[in-house]
Structures are given as structure tokens and as C-alpha cells.
Amino acid sequence: MSEKILHIVSFDNPYPPNYGGVIDVYYKLKALHEIGLAIHLHCFVKEIPNEFDELKKLCQSIYFYEITSNPFHFFSSLPFSVISRGDRRLAENIAKTEAPILFEGLKTTCSVYDSRLKNHKKILRLQNIEEDYFNGISKSENSLLKKIAFKLEAMKYIKYKDVFSKFDEVVTLSKFENEMALKFCKRAMYVPVFHGNDTVLPLEGFGEYAIYHGDLNTSDNRKCVVFLIDVFRKLPHRKLVIASGSNEDFVQRLIGSSENIQFVKLNDFEQLKEMLQKSHISISWSFQKSGTKLKAINSLFNTRFCIINENIIDDPVVSDLCVMTKNEEELIVQIEILFEQSFSDYPKRREILENYMNDTNNALKIEKLIYHE
């Protein structure tokens, strides 16, 4: 049997896997390597790293390309986040090895039109519906200039839908995105997000606090923090921990003198898992629809109760494991109920997640899709 070779084009350095998008890329890369694929990795980065030993363990070759910040890109008809990843060396390097190409998100697809890649099978992993994403952060931004920039980016992505015709297959990470993709391409398949969790922790009983975790460099997550701090000010007898690797000063100013709310600086995923293990409730909230949030998946594997709103998970197999709330009033009611309730749903959660959300099983689905076995 001949070796199965795959090019993967990533919008960012997938290691360390410290935020949503690159978590999916890294653990997918790891799972595909573990089932035997030989991977040539191509990464767009703001700064080329000096060391990347963890990636070398998983890849036959690794290429880095700097994301450009040329202001004239704003005048292009292409989205800025696409054209800024338009390095022509990408096609040159891919052309050295004839193999299928997995493009991680629309941001990586500038080279899909290059004639040097015409004989390569092309697969798109749809990371977001980008116009919804940029419209969402435009609404959440306070800066007028950023609002306008993000709105223009959303409009450009609406016009960029023709790119779907260039792909042989599209792999989506949510039901919502799969329905959208099928309007613009012939073949689309939903494969759940890759997350790096192997087993569901056997937790029972009571935890110590409620937790919210996320990357606070994004405007939607900052908006959620403002919302949740306001909620827990109305619940002074309940403790909230906000965990993030970014924007500590922003959160501390919001917390002020509230003694029941605490910020914890996150250093790595292991620290997050320890904090989730000690928590009683994990709250995942969003003000914009975006398929499935990794923060909720990590919580389901590593904590007790998970409260979400409708924008967090659109797969009923997974969302049925959570407590769904629609607004502040319902959220407060459920927080009060769950803090008085002992957790006992571990067997059901384990049965579902360790099969349906298994990284190896889902890597095999992608392998079968690419090679049509």
C-alpha cells in the first residue's frame, strides 16, 4: 500500500494550541499523523518561530510564511485576511509533492487559483462562516474604525463565495456551516471539532465555583465577560472564576470590589483542565452564532454542569448534554438550581463523547473522504 501524503495549509501556527481555531488544526494534525498520514505542513504566521519541535514530530516537512500587513490590501476585492496570506511560495512548495491539499479555513485559500495547483485534489476545512464572524465582531467593537473595517471584511467574504467551486470536498465543523456550504458546493460533510481530550473525567458531586474561560483578545468574549460579571453581581453568594491568558487588566477593572468574582491567568491547557475539574458549573456564552465553540467541548470532558446559550453548539447530540438558557433571567435561575444539585451524569456523557467526539474516529472520516476508501 502506497504512503498517503497530505498537504495542510494553516492560517496560523497550530502550536501551542491555545485558542479555538488552532486547537482544531493541531489536534486534527496530530490525529491524522497517528492514523498514518505523511503530512507536509504550511503555516501562515505573524512571526516565524525559531523552534517548532512539537510540529516536527508530526510532519515530514514544515514551511512558514509571514502574514503581510500591507495597507494597500484593504483596497483589494479579496478579504484582507485572505490576501494577506497570498504568498506565492506556497504554491511553489506544494507543487514539489503531488498530494491532496487540506486548506484550514477560507483565510488560507488565496493560492487555490494558482495554476501550479490545478492537478491537486483540494479540500476545505470550513472554520467559520466568515461574514457572520466579522459582522459579529463589528457589532461587538467599540472603536468606530474597527467597526467599519470588520464590516467591510464581512462584505468581501459575501462576494468570495465563488471560491467554494474550486474545492473537491468541503469539511465543516458545525451543522449550521454544513447547511450553508451545500448552497455553494456539491459535496460537504460535517466532522465535529478536534479538541485533544481522550476521556471524560469521572466527576460526581459538587465543585467549588462557576467558571468562564476564553480568549479575551476577541470582542465577543470581552462582551461575554461584561455580561457575566453583571450577572454574578446579582448573585454575591455564588463564586465566578474568569480564566484567560489575556486582558487581565480589563477584567480586573470590571471586577472592582466584587469579592465573589476572580480572574485567573491561564498559562496552558493543563492548568485549564485542573480548574475545570474543580468547578461545579462551566458557562459558555456568545452573542454571535458560530457553530460549535471549543470551550464548551473542553468543559463537557473536564467539568460537571455546562450552561450554554443557543450560539454555542448547534449539534443536538452534544447540546443535549448541556443546560440551555436564552437570557440573563434564565441563566440566573439555572445557576441557582445547579449550585444546589449534585452532578451524576458522567456515564451518559462518557458514552456519547468518547465515541462521537473522538479525534481518531473523526480523523478516519476525513481520511476516507480524501482518499475515497
C-alpha positions as CSV (number, residue, x, y, z in Angstrom):
1,M,0.0,0.0,0.0
2,S,1.5,3.4,-1.0
3,E,2.0,6.1,1.6
4,K,-0.8,8.6,2.0
5,I,0.6,12.1,1.7
6,L,-1.3,15.3,2.6
7,H,-0.5,19.0,2.5
8,I,-2.2,21.0,5.3
9,V,-2.3,24.8,5.0
10,S,-2.9,26.5,8.3
11,F,-4.0,30.1,8.9
12,D,-1.7,30.3,12.0
13,N,0.9,28.3,13.8
14,P,-1.0,25.4,15.4
15,Y,1.4,25.0,18.3
16,P,0.8,25.7,21.0
17,P,-2.9,25.0,20.6
18,N,-4.0,27.9,22.8
19,Y,-7.2,29.2,21.1
20,G,-10.2,27.8,19.3
21,G,-9.2,27.7,15.7
22,V,-5.6,26.4,16.1
23,I,-6.8,23.8,18.7
24,D,-8.9,22.2,15.9
25,V,-6.0,22.4,13.5
26,Y,-3.4,21.0,15.9
27,Y,-5.4,18.1,17.2
28,K,-6.6,17.2,13.7
29,L,-3.0,17.3,12.5
30,K,-2.0,15.0,15.4
31,A,-4.8,12.6,14.8
32,L,-4.1,12.4,11.0
33,H,-0.5,11.7,11.8
34,E,-1.4,9.0,14.3
35,I,-3.5,7.1,11.7
36,G,-0.6,7.1,9.3
37,L,-0.7,10.1,7.0
38,A,2.5,11.7,5.9
39,I,1.9,15.5,6.4
40,H,3.6,18.5,4.8
41,L,2.5,21.5,6.9
42,H,2.3,25.0,5.6
43,C,1.7,27.8,8.2
44,F,1.0,31.5,7.8
45,V,2.3,33.3,10.9
46,K,2.8,36.9,12.1
47,E,6.4,35.9,13.1
48,I,8.3,32.9,12.0
49,P,9.2,30.8,15.1
50,N,12.8,29.8,15.9
51,E,11.7,26.4,17.4
52,F,8.9,24.1,16.4
53,D,10.0,20.7,17.7
54,E,6.5,19.5,18.6
55,L,5.4,20.1,15.0
56,K,8.4,18.3,13.6
57,K,7.3,15.1,15.5
58,L,4.1,15.1,13.4
59,C,5.2,16.4,9.9
60,Q,7.5,15.3,7.2
61,S,8.2,19.0,6.3
62,I,7.1,22.4,7.6
63,Y,7.0,25.7,5.8
64,F,6.3,29.1,7.4
65,Y,5.1,32.2,5.5
66,E,4.7,35.6,7.1
67,I,1.3,37.2,7.0
68,T,1.7,40.6,5.3
69,S,0.2,43.8,6.7
70,N,0.4,45.9,3.5
71,P,-2.3,48.7,3.9
72,F,-3.0,48.6,0.2
73,H,-4.5,45.2,0.8
74,F,-7.6,47.0,2.2
75,F,-8.3,48.2,-1.4
76,S,-8.4,44.7,-2.8
77,S,-11.6,43.0,-3.7
78,L,-10.4,40.0,-1.8
79,P,-10.9,39.9,2.0
80,F,-7.9,41.3,3.8
81,S,-7.4,38.1,5.9
82,V,-7.2,36.2,2.6
83,I,-4.9,38.4,0.5
84,S,-2.5,38.9,3.5
85,R,-1.9,35.1,3.2
86,G,-1.2,35.2,-0.5
87,D,2.5,34.2,-0.5
88,R,3.3,32.8,-4.0
89,R,5.9,30.5,-2.4
90,L,3.0,28.4,-1.0
91,A,2.0,27.0,-4.4
92,E,5.7,26.6,-5.3
93,N,6.4,24.5,-2.3
94,I,3.2,22.4,-2.6
95,A,3.9,21.7,-6.2
96,K,7.1,19.9,-5.2
97,T,5.0,17.0,-3.8
98,E,1.9,15.8,-5.7
99,A,-0.7,15.2,-2.9
100,P,-4.2,16.4,-1.8
101,I,-4.3,19.8,0.0
102,L,-6.4,20.5,3.1
103,F,-7.0,24.2,3.4
104,E,-7.7,25.2,7.0
105,G,-10.3,27.9,6.7
106,L,-11.2,30.4,3.9
107,K,-8.3,32.7,5.1
108,T,-5.8,30.2,3.6
109,T,-7.3,30.0,0.1
110,C,-5.7,32.8,-1.8
111,S,-3.4,30.3,-3.7
112,V,-6.3,28.0,-4.7
113,Y,-6.5,29.8,-8.0
114,D,-2.8,29.2,-8.8
115,S,-2.3,27.1,-11.9
116,R,0.5,25.1,-10.3
117,L,-2.1,23.5,-8.0
118,K,-4.6,22.6,-10.7
119,N,-3.9,18.8,-10.5
120,H,-4.0,18.6,-6.7
121,K,-7.2,17.5,-5.0
122,K,-8.4,20.4,-2.8
123,I,-10.3,20.1,0.5
124,L,-11.6,23.0,2.5
125,R,-12.0,22.7,6.3
126,L,-14.6,25.5,6.8
127,Q,-13.6,27.1,10.2
128,N,-16.2,29.8,10.2
129,I,-18.9,31.5,8.1
130,E,-16.6,34.4,7.9
131,E,-19.1,37.1,7.0
132,D,-21.1,36.2,10.1
133,Y,-18.0,36.2,12.2
134,F,-16.8,39.6,11.0
135,N,-20.3,41.1,11.2
136,G,-20.5,39.8,14.8
137,I,-17.2,41.3,16.0
138,S,-18.1,44.5,14.1
139,K,-21.2,44.8,16.3
140,S,-19.2,44.0,19.5
141,E,-16.4,46.5,18.8
142,N,-16.4,50.0,20.4
143,S,-14.0,51.5,18.0
144,L,-15.7,53.1,15.0
145,L,-12.7,52.5,12.8
146,K,-12.6,48.8,13.7
147,K,-16.4,48.5,13.2
148,I,-16.1,49.8,9.7
149,A,-13.0,47.6,8.9
150,F,-14.7,44.4,10.1
151,K,-18.0,45.3,8.3
152,L,-16.0,45.7,5.0
153,E,-14.3,42.4,5.6
154,A,-17.7,40.7,6.1
155,M,-19.0,42.2,2.8
156,K,-15.9,41.0,0.9
157,Y,-16.4,37.5,2.3
158,I,-20.0,37.5,1.0
159,K,-18.6,38.1,-2.5
160,Y,-15.9,35.5,-2.0
161,K,-18.3,32.5,-2.2
162,D,-17.2,31.6,-5.7
163,V,-14.1,30.1,-4.1
164,F,-16.2,27.1,-3.0
165,S,-16.3,25.9,-6.6
166,K,-12.6,25.3,-6.5
167,F,-12.8,22.6,-3.9
168,D,-13.4,18.9,-4.4
169,E,-14.7,18.5,-0.9
170,V,-15.7,20.7,2.0
171,V,-15.5,19.6,5.6
172,T,-17.4,21.6,8.1
173,L,-17.2,21.7,11.9
174,S,-20.9,22.5,12.6
175,K,-24.3,21.6,11.3
176,F,-25.1,25.2,10.6
177,E,-22.0,25.7,8.5
178,N,-22.7,22.4,6.6
179,E,-26.1,23.7,5.5
180,M,-24.6,26.9,4.3
181,A,-21.7,25.2,2.4
182,L,-24.1,23.0,0.5
183,K,-25.6,26.1,-1.1
184,F,-22.3,26.8,-2.8
185,C,-20.7,23.4,-3.3
186,K,-21.8,19.9,-4.3
187,R,-20.1,18.0,-1.6
188,A,-19.9,19.0,2.1
189,M,-19.6,16.8,5.2
190,Y,-19.9,17.6,8.9
191,V,-17.0,16.4,11.0
192,P,-17.0,17.6,14.6
193,V,-14.3,19.8,16.0
194,F,-11.0,18.3,17.1
195,H,-10.1,19.0,20.7
196,G,-7.4,16.8,22.2
197,N,-9.5,15.2,25.0
198,D,-9.3,11.4,25.2
199,T,-11.6,10.6,28.2
200,V,-14.4,12.2,30.1
201,L,-13.3,12.9,33.7
202,P,-15.3,10.7,36.1
203,L,-16.6,13.6,38.2
204,E,-19.5,13.5,40.6
205,G,-20.9,15.5,43.4
206,F,-20.2,19.2,43.9
207,G,-17.5,21.6,42.6
208,E,-16.3,24.9,44.1
209,Y,-17.3,27.6,41.6
210,A,-18.7,28.6,38.2
211,I,-16.1,29.2,35.5
212,Y,-15.9,31.1,32.3
213,H,-12.8,30.7,30.0
214,G,-11.9,32.2,26.7
215,D,-9.5,34.3,24.7
216,L,-10.2,37.9,25.7
217,N,-8.5,39.3,22.7
218,T,-11.8,38.8,20.9
219,S,-14.5,41.4,21.2
220,D,-17.3,38.8,21.6
221,N,-15.6,37.1,24.6
222,R,-15.0,40.5,26.2
223,K,-18.7,41.3,25.8
224,C,-19.5,38.0,27.5
225,V,-17.2,38.8,30.4
226,V,-19.0,42.1,30.9
227,F,-22.3,40.3,30.8
228,L,-21.3,37.5,33.3
229,I,-19.8,39.9,35.8
230,D,-23.1,41.8,35.8
231,V,-24.9,38.5,36.4
232,F,-22.8,37.4,39.3
233,R,-23.0,40.8,41.0
234,K,-26.7,39.9,41.4
235,L,-25.5,36.5,42.9
236,P,-23.0,37.6,45.6
237,H,-23.3,34.3,47.3
238,R,-22.0,32.4,44.2
239,K,-18.4,32.4,43.0
240,L,-17.3,33.1,39.4
241,V,-13.8,32.5,38.1
242,I,-12.8,34.1,34.8
243,A,-9.8,32.2,33.3
244,S,-7.9,33.6,30.3
245,G,-4.4,34.1,29.1
246,S,-5.1,37.7,28.0
247,N,-6.6,41.1,29.1
248,E,-6.2,40.6,32.8
249,D,-6.3,44.4,33.4
250,F,-9.5,44.7,31.5
251,V,-11.2,42.1,33.7
252,Q,-9.8,43.4,37.0
253,R,-11.2,46.8,36.3
254,L,-14.6,45.3,35.7
255,I,-14.5,43.1,38.8
256,G,-13.7,46.1,41.0
257,S,-14.7,45.4,44.6
258,S,-16.8,42.3,43.8
259,E,-15.5,39.7,46.2
260,N,-17.2,36.7,44.6
261,I,-15.6,37.2,41.2
262,Q,-11.9,36.3,40.5
263,F,-9.6,36.4,37.5
264,V,-7.0,33.6,37.0
265,K,-4.3,34.0,34.4
266,L,-4.1,30.9,32.2
267,N,-0.7,29.5,31.3
268,D,-1.6,26.3,29.4
269,F,-4.3,23.7,28.7
270,E,-3.3,21.5,31.7
271,Q,-4.0,24.4,34.1
272,L,-7.4,25.0,32.5
273,K,-8.3,21.3,32.8
274,E,-7.4,21.4,36.6
275,M,-9.6,24.5,37.0
276,L,-12.5,22.9,35.1
277,Q,-12.2,19.8,37.3
278,K,-12.7,21.8,40.4
279,S,-15.6,23.8,39.1
280,H,-19.3,23.0,39.5
281,I,-20.6,24.9,36.5
282,S,-18.9,26.0,33.3
283,I,-20.7,28.8,31.5
284,S,-20.1,29.1,27.7
285,W,-21.9,32.2,26.2
286,S,-21.7,34.0,22.9
287,F,-23.5,36.9,21.3
288,Q,-22.9,35.7,17.8
289,K,-23.8,32.4,16.1
290,S,-20.7,30.4,15.2
291,G,-21.4,26.7,15.1
292,T,-19.6,24.8,17.9
293,K,-17.3,26.5,20.5
294,L,-14.4,24.5,21.7
295,K,-14.7,26.0,25.2
296,A,-17.9,24.0,25.6
297,I,-16.4,20.8,24.4
298,N,-13.5,21.1,26.8
299,S,-16.0,21.8,29.6
300,L,-18.0,18.7,28.8
301,F,-14.9,16.5,29.0
302,N,-13.5,18.1,32.1
303,T,-16.2,19.6,34.4
304,R,-19.6,18.9,35.9
305,F,-22.6,21.0,34.7
306,C,-22.3,23.1,31.5
307,I,-24.6,26.0,30.8
308,I,-24.7,27.4,27.2
309,N,-26.8,29.7,25.1
310,E,-28.1,28.9,21.6
311,N,-25.0,30.3,19.9
312,I,-22.5,27.9,21.4
313,I,-23.4,24.4,20.0
314,D,-25.7,23.6,17.1
315,D,-25.3,19.8,17.2
316,P,-28.1,18.3,19.3
317,V,-26.1,15.2,20.2
318,V,-23.7,17.5,22.1
319,S,-26.0,20.3,23.1
320,D,-28.4,17.9,24.9
321,L,-25.6,17.2,27.4
322,C,-25.7,20.9,28.4
323,V,-28.3,23.2,30.1
324,M,-29.6,25.6,27.6
325,T,-30.5,29.2,28.6
326,K,-31.7,32.1,26.4
327,N,-31.2,35.2,28.5
328,E,-30.0,36.7,31.8
329,E,-33.1,35.8,33.7
330,E,-33.0,32.1,32.7
331,L,-29.2,32.0,33.4
332,I,-29.6,33.2,36.9
333,V,-32.3,30.7,37.6
334,Q,-30.2,27.8,36.3
335,I,-27.1,28.9,38.2
336,E,-29.1,28.8,41.5
337,I,-30.6,25.4,40.7
338,L,-27.4,23.7,39.6
339,F,-25.3,25.0,42.6
340,E,-27.7,23.1,44.8
341,Q,-27.6,19.9,42.7
342,S,-25.1,17.0,42.8
343,F,-23.7,16.0,39.4
344,S,-24.3,12.4,38.3
345,D,-24.4,12.4,34.5
346,Y,-20.9,11.0,34.0
347,P,-21.9,7.6,32.4
348,K,-24.2,9.2,29.8
349,R,-21.6,11.9,28.9
350,R,-18.8,9.4,28.6
351,E,-20.8,7.0,26.3
352,I,-21.6,9.9,23.9
353,L,-18.5,12.0,23.9
354,E,-15.8,9.3,23.8
355,N,-17.3,7.9,20.6
356,Y,-19.0,10.8,18.8
357,M,-16.3,13.4,19.6
358,N,-13.4,11.0,19.3
359,D,-10.5,12.6,17.5
360,T,-9.2,9.4,16.0
361,N,-12.6,8.4,14.7
362,N,-13.1,11.8,13.1
363,A,-9.6,11.7,11.5
364,L,-10.6,8.4,9.9
365,K,-13.7,10.1,8.4
366,I,-11.5,12.8,6.8
367,E,-9.0,10.2,5.5
368,K,-11.9,8.2,3.9
369,L,-13.3,11.4,2.4
370,I,-9.9,12.5,0.9
371,Y,-8.9,9.0,-0.4
372,H,-12.4,7.6,-1.1
373,E,-11.8,4.3,0.5
